[in-house]
Amino acid sequence: MPAKKPAFVMPENFTLDLKLDSLTIDEIDAIEEITGAPLDTLNKPGSRRAPMLRAMAYVVMKRKHPEITPEDVGALKLNLKGGKTKADPTETNA
């Protein structure tokens, strides 16, 4: 019988910084695959934000936690940062 994959446990009070300019092409492709829509259409007025945010959080968290699933990221608190501000060299990326 195959071993059961351990479930991801979200650290308490964890906040994820999403920096739009730090996504790889593969991560953008995964976001579009998960949401079923092109990335540039996901941030238009009137469109739902949760599917895009869930997909983005998933691909960023997957960098360090390969066992994570899109469902696991639903409880994350997000700190949204656009790519237009200067990066703080003391900050760490997810």
FIGU-419019 format. One record per residue: x, y, z of N, C-alpha, C in turn; residue number from 1. Coordinates in Angstrom, 2 decimals. Example, Ala and Ser with C-alpha at 12.3 -4.5 7.8 and 13.67 -1.06 7.14 Angstrom:
! FIGU-419019
<<13.19, -5.69, 7.80>, <12.30, -4.50, 7.80>, <13.20, -3.30, 7.80>, 1>
<<12.85, -2.25, 7.08>, <13.67, -1.06, 7.14>, <12.90, 0.03, 7.87>, 2>
! end
This chain:
! FIGU-419019
<<0.86, -1.18, 0.00>, <0.00, 0.00, 0.00>, <0.90, 1.24, 0.00>, 1>
<<0.68, 2.20, -0.91>, <1.52, 3.40, -0.96>, <1.35, 4.27, 0.28>, 2>
<<2.45, 4.90, 0.67>, <2.40, 5.79, 1.84>, <1.54, 7.00, 1.52>, 3>
<<0.76, 7.43, 2.51>, <-0.10, 8.59, 2.34>, <0.74, 9.86, 2.39>, 4>
<<0.50, 10.75, 1.45>, <1.21, 12.02, 1.40>, <0.82, 12.88, 2.60>, 5>
<<1.82, 13.43, 3.33>, <1.46, 14.25, 4.49>, <0.76, 15.53, 4.06>, 6>
<<-0.24, 15.91, 4.82>, <-0.98, 17.14, 4.52>, <-0.15, 18.35, 4.93>, 7>
<<-0.32, 19.43, 4.21>, <0.38, 20.67, 4.54>, <-0.29, 21.30, 5.75>, 8>
<<0.50, 21.76, 6.69>, <-0.02, 22.44, 7.88>, <0.39, 23.91, 7.78>, 9>
<<-0.60, 24.78, 7.71>, <-0.35, 26.21, 7.60>, <0.17, 26.75, 8.93>, 10>
<<1.34, 27.41, 8.91>, <1.83, 28.01, 10.16>, <0.85, 29.07, 10.67>, 11>
<<0.72, 29.17, 11.98>, <-0.20, 30.14, 12.57>, <0.29, 31.56, 12.28>, 12>
<<-0.65, 32.46, 11.99>, <-0.36, 33.88, 11.70>, <0.60, 34.06, 10.54>, 13>
<<0.60, 33.15, 9.58>, <1.48, 33.25, 8.42>, <0.89, 34.24, 7.42>, 14>
<<1.72, 35.12, 6.88>, <1.31, 36.06, 5.84>, <2.22, 35.86, 4.65>, 15>
<<1.66, 35.77, 3.47>, <2.43, 35.57, 2.25>, <2.52, 36.87, 1.48>, 16>
<<3.73, 37.28, 1.12>, <3.92, 38.45, 0.28>, <3.87, 38.02, -1.17>, 17>
<<2.93, 38.57, -1.91>, <2.83, 38.28, -3.34>, <3.41, 39.45, -4.12>, 18>
<<4.48, 39.20, -4.82>, <5.11, 40.21, -5.65>, <4.93, 39.79, -7.09>, 19>
<<4.13, 40.53, -7.81>, <3.78, 40.15, -9.16>, <4.98, 40.06, -10.09>, 20>
<<6.02, 40.82, -9.82>, <7.18, 40.80, -10.70>, <8.15, 39.66, -10.38>, 21>
<<7.81, 38.78, -9.44>, <8.71, 37.69, -9.10>, <8.23, 36.34, -9.62>, 22>
<<7.17, 36.32, -10.42>, <6.64, 35.06, -10.94>, <7.45, 34.59, -12.15>, 23>
<<7.66, 33.27, -12.22>, <8.31, 32.69, -13.39>, <7.26, 32.45, -14.48>, 24>
<<7.72, 32.17, -15.67>, <6.81, 31.86, -16.78>, <5.99, 30.61, -16.44>, 25>
<<6.62, 29.61, -15.86>, <5.89, 28.39, -15.48>, <4.82, 28.69, -14.43>, 26>
<<5.13, 29.60, -13.50>, <4.14, 29.95, -12.47>, <2.97, 30.72, -13.08>, 27>
<<3.25, 31.61, -14.01>, <2.17, 32.32, -14.70>, <1.32, 31.33, -15.48>, 28>
<<1.95, 30.37, -16.12>, <1.22, 29.34, -16.85>, <0.33, 28.54, -15.89>, 29>
<<0.85, 28.20, -14.71>, <0.06, 27.45, -13.72>, <-1.13, 28.28, -13.24>, 30>
<<-0.93, 29.57, -13.02>, <-2.02, 30.45, -12.59>, <-3.11, 30.47, -13.65>, 31>
<<-2.72, 30.61, -14.90>, <-3.72, 30.62, -15.99>, <-4.41, 29.28, -16.13>, 32>
<<-3.68, 28.20, -15.89>, <-4.27, 26.86, -15.95>, <-5.29, 26.67, -14.82>, 33>
<<-4.93, 27.07, -13.62>, <-5.81, 26.91, -12.45>, <-7.07, 27.76, -12.58>, 34>
<<-6.90, 29.01, -13.03>, <-8.05, 29.93, -13.13>, <-8.84, 29.76, -14.42>, 35>
<<-8.21, 29.19, -15.44>, <-8.88, 29.03, -16.72>, <-9.01, 30.32, -17.50>, 36>
<<-8.16, 31.31, -17.16>, <-8.24, 32.61, -17.83>, <-6.84, 33.21, -17.97>, 37>
<<-6.63, 34.05, -18.99>, <-5.34, 34.73, -19.14>, <-5.07, 35.66, -17.96>, 38>
<<-3.81, 35.76, -17.57>, <-3.43, 36.56, -16.41>, <-3.90, 38.00, -16.52>, 39>
<<-3.79, 38.60, -17.70>, <-4.16, 40.01, -17.84>, <-5.65, 40.26, -17.71>, 40>
<<-6.47, 39.24, -17.79>, <-7.92, 39.44, -17.63>, <-8.37, 39.24, -16.19>, 41>
<<-7.49, 38.72, -15.34>, <-7.88, 38.36, -13.98>, <-7.95, 39.56, -13.04>, 42>
<<-7.41, 40.68, -13.43>, <-7.39, 41.84, -12.53>, <-8.26, 42.99, -13.06>, 43>
<<-9.15, 42.68, -13.97>, <-10.03, 43.72, -14.53>, <-11.17, 44.02, -13.57>, 44>
<<-11.64, 45.26, -13.57>, <-12.77, 45.63, -12.72>, <-13.96, 44.70, -12.97>, 45>
<<-14.57, 44.27, -11.90>, <-15.73, 43.40, -12.00>, <-15.39, 41.92, -12.00>, 46>
<<-14.12, 41.56, -12.15>, <-13.77, 40.14, -12.14>, <-13.49, 39.70, -10.71>, 47>
<<-13.74, 38.43, -10.45>, <-13.49, 37.87, -9.12>, <-11.99, 37.81, -8.86>, 48>
<<-11.57, 38.18, -7.67>, <-10.15, 38.19, -7.32>, <-9.70, 36.88, -6.66>, 49>
<<-10.59, 36.21, -5.96>, <-10.20, 35.03, -5.18>, <-9.54, 33.93, -6.03>, 50>
<<-10.08, 33.57, -7.20>, <-9.42, 32.52, -7.98>, <-7.98, 32.90, -8.36>, 51>
<<-7.77, 34.14, -8.75>, <-6.43, 34.59, -9.11>, <-5.51, 34.57, -7.89>, 52>
<<-5.98, 35.08, -6.76>, <-5.17, 35.12, -5.55>, <-4.84, 33.72, -5.04>, 53>
<<-5.82, 32.83, -5.09>, <-5.57, 31.44, -4.68>, <-4.50, 30.81, -5.57>, 54>
<<-4.61, 31.00, -6.86>, <-3.64, 30.42, -7.79>, <-2.25, 31.01, -7.58>, 55>
<<-2.18, 32.32, -7.38>, <-0.88, 32.97, -7.16>, <-0.26, 32.50, -5.85>, 56>
<<-1.05, 32.44, -4.79>, <-0.53, 31.97, -3.51>, <-0.04, 30.53, -3.62>, 57>
<<-0.80, 29.72, -4.34>, <-0.41, 28.32, -4.53>, <0.94, 28.20, -5.22>, 58>
<<1.13, 28.89, -6.34>, <2.39, 28.72, -7.07>, <3.58, 29.27, -6.28>, 59>
<<3.38, 30.35, -5.53>, <4.48, 30.91, -4.74>, <4.80, 29.99, -3.56>, 60>
<<3.79, 29.49, -2.87>, <4.02, 28.59, -1.73>, <4.64, 27.27, -2.17>, 61>
<<4.31, 26.82, -3.38>, <4.82, 25.55, -3.89>, <6.34, 25.58, -4.03>, 62>
<<6.93, 26.77, -4.13>, <8.39, 26.88, -4.22>, <9.07, 26.22, -3.02>, 63>
<<8.53, 26.44, -1.84>, <9.15, 25.90, -0.63>, <8.41, 24.70, -0.05>, 64>
<<7.15, 24.53, -0.46>, <6.32, 23.45, 0.10>, <5.68, 22.67, -1.05>, 65>
<<6.44, 21.76, -1.67>, <5.92, 21.03, -2.85>, <4.66, 20.21, -2.58>, 66>
<<4.39, 19.92, -1.32>, <3.22, 19.11, -0.98>, <1.93, 19.91, -0.90>, 67>
<<2.02, 21.23, -0.99>, <0.84, 22.09, -0.84>, <-0.13, 21.91, -2.01>, 68>
<<-1.40, 22.10, -1.74>, <-2.43, 22.03, -2.77>, <-3.13, 23.39, -2.87>, 69>
<<-3.82, 23.66, -3.98>, <-4.56, 24.93, -4.07>, <-5.57, 25.11, -2.93>, 70>
<<-6.12, 24.02, -2.44>, <-7.10, 24.11, -1.34>, <-6.42, 24.54, -0.04>, 71>
<<-5.16, 24.16, 0.15>, <-4.44, 24.48, 1.38>, <-4.23, 25.98, 1.57>, 72>
<<-4.16, 26.74, 0.50>, <-3.82, 28.16, 0.63>, <-5.01, 29.04, 0.97>, 73>
<<-6.19, 28.49, 1.07>, <-7.38, 29.28, 1.35>, <-7.36, 30.05, 2.65>, 74>
<<-6.59, 29.60, 3.63>, <-6.55, 30.27, 4.93>, <-5.41, 31.29, 5.04>, 75>
<<-4.65, 31.47, 3.97>, <-3.53, 32.41, 4.01>, <-3.98, 33.85, 4.12>, 76>
<<-3.21, 34.65, 4.85>, <-3.38, 36.09, 4.85>, <-2.38, 36.62, 3.83>, 77>
<<-2.83, 37.51, 2.95>, <-1.98, 37.99, 1.88>, <-1.54, 39.42, 2.11>, 78>
<<-0.32, 39.70, 1.71>, <0.21, 41.05, 1.70>, <0.53, 41.34, 0.24>, 79>
<<-0.38, 42.02, -0.45>, <-0.24, 42.24, -1.89>, <0.70, 43.40, -2.17>, 80>
<<1.67, 43.13, -3.02>, <2.62, 44.15, -3.42>, <2.72, 44.14, -4.93>, 81>
<<2.53, 45.29, -5.55>, <2.66, 45.39, -6.99>, <4.11, 45.48, -7.39>, 82>
<<4.39, 45.41, -8.68>, <5.74, 45.46, -9.17>, <6.24, 46.87, -9.43>, 83>
<<5.48, 47.91, -9.08>, <5.84, 49.27, -9.42>, <6.68, 49.97, -8.35>, 84>
<<6.76, 49.40, -7.15>, <7.54, 50.04, -6.10>, <8.93, 49.42, -6.06>, 85>
<<9.88, 50.17, -5.55>, <11.23, 49.67, -5.44>, <11.29, 48.56, -4.41>, 86>
<<12.00, 47.49, -4.73>, <12.10, 46.36, -3.82>, <12.96, 46.71, -2.62>, 87>
<<12.55, 46.21, -1.47>, <13.31, 46.38, -0.24>, <14.35, 45.28, -0.19>, 88>
<<15.65, 45.59, -0.22>, <16.69, 44.54, -0.27>, <16.75, 43.69, 0.98>, 89>
<<16.10, 44.14, 2.07>, <16.12, 43.36, 3.31>, <14.99, 42.36, 3.40>, 90>
<<14.01, 42.45, 2.47>, <12.88, 41.53, 2.48>, <13.26, 40.19, 1.89>, 91>
<<12.58, 39.12, 2.36>, <12.77, 37.79, 1.80>, <11.57, 37.43, 0.97>, 92>
<<11.78, 36.73, -0.12>, <10.67, 36.25, -0.96>, <10.18, 34.92, -0.45>, 93>
<<8.92, 34.60, -0.79>, <8.36, 33.30, -0.41>, <9.02, 32.21, -1.20>, 94>
! end
